[in-house]
Amino acid sequence: MLRWHGEKYIMKINIISFVIGITAGIFGGLAGLGGGLIMIPLMAGVLKLNQHKAHGTSLVALVFTGISGAITYSLNGAIDITAAVLLALTAVFTAPFGARYAHTLEEWKLKKFFGAFLIFCSALLLLKPYLANIIGTVPDYAKIMVFLITGAFTGFLSGMMGVGGGTIMVPVMVILAGFTQHVAQGTSLLVMVPTGGIGAFTHWKMGNVAVQILFGLIPGILLGTYFGGNFANIIPDNTLRLIFAFIIIFLGFRYFKTSSPE
């Protein structure tokens, strides 16, 4: 837990949280994933937040990531509004359930689940090009149901894991709906705004948001997402995918090794 001991300490925490925010924002803007996969390990490891507060605080920041990132991508014409509405339609209903479920877990269990989620996300990123060849896009009439089901699933994961859900949404949009990588990423960032908002509100009601660090975290993540979103339009898709996948593989195994304190 953070302890607040005067103005110098608060300033130090604000600087650290700003650096965490800008780092997560750059990665999130580049990969269209919101940055929660990076932000949560940094908040837990550097600022020593417990896992529950790291997840809740991450979701608050992700609302601003979604706003900033979605604006950046929309200026480049890389957002599908119809898909965003369908995904958010179910996600906003399941996100609070995910947040409440996370709150019931012991911290070591939540860490282990988070590690498994990171490993799953990295595998999905690495296999995405091959899955596209195997599965192929679905017919237009089936896309509505695909988006609604995907939204429900990612909403729960977003509330539970403190992430935006782009790790699931982006591959679904690329593989099943035939979107380009950049349109899928921009759409995913837009969906994070309502989904992250309701999940964050649920966490806040349960005391799982470290409000103090948001003063540095949010400006950092806004700035980082702006730069990341712009760089994403000039960096090849495969490069983005591989860099992010290997980083979260490393983090995933560290979390997954968490064992019971007993």
Secondary structure, DSSP 8 states (H G I E B T S, - for coil): -----SHHHHHHHHHHHHHHHHHHHHHHHHHTSTTHHHHHHHHHHTS---HHHHHHHHHHHHHHHHHHHHHHHHHTT---HHHHHHHHHHHHHHHHHHHHHHHHS-HHHHHHHHHHHHHHHHHHHHHHHHHHHHH----HHHHHHHHHHHHHHHHHHHHHHTS-SHHHHHHHHHHTS---HHHHHHHHHHHHHHHHHHHHHHHHHTT---GGGHHHHHHHHHHHHHHHHHHTTTS-HHHHHHHHHHHHHHHHHHHHT-----
